[in-house]
């Protein structure tokens, strides 16, 4: 393979993927999150917990109005409660639903 062909190949492989395509693959839908969090299967519930912990670790401010003693279990329960109350929200990405659920569970004082 000559250098120009090699260079073209490298540049083609390094080209960024469209952000919308990457975003569609990057998040868990609310429907999938609901399915995992409500599952009787331990591995599915573990995926739910892992998602919740990942969102909180990535954005700790999401719990800024929760009590300092809040547990991961309480956060998952708040998420499940929100998903049950607002089935239409399941169309949103999981991280968006997390934000909505945390605001509902622990609203900040105005």
Order of alpha helices (4+ residues) and beta strands (2+ residues): alpha-alpha-alpha-alpha-alpha-alpha
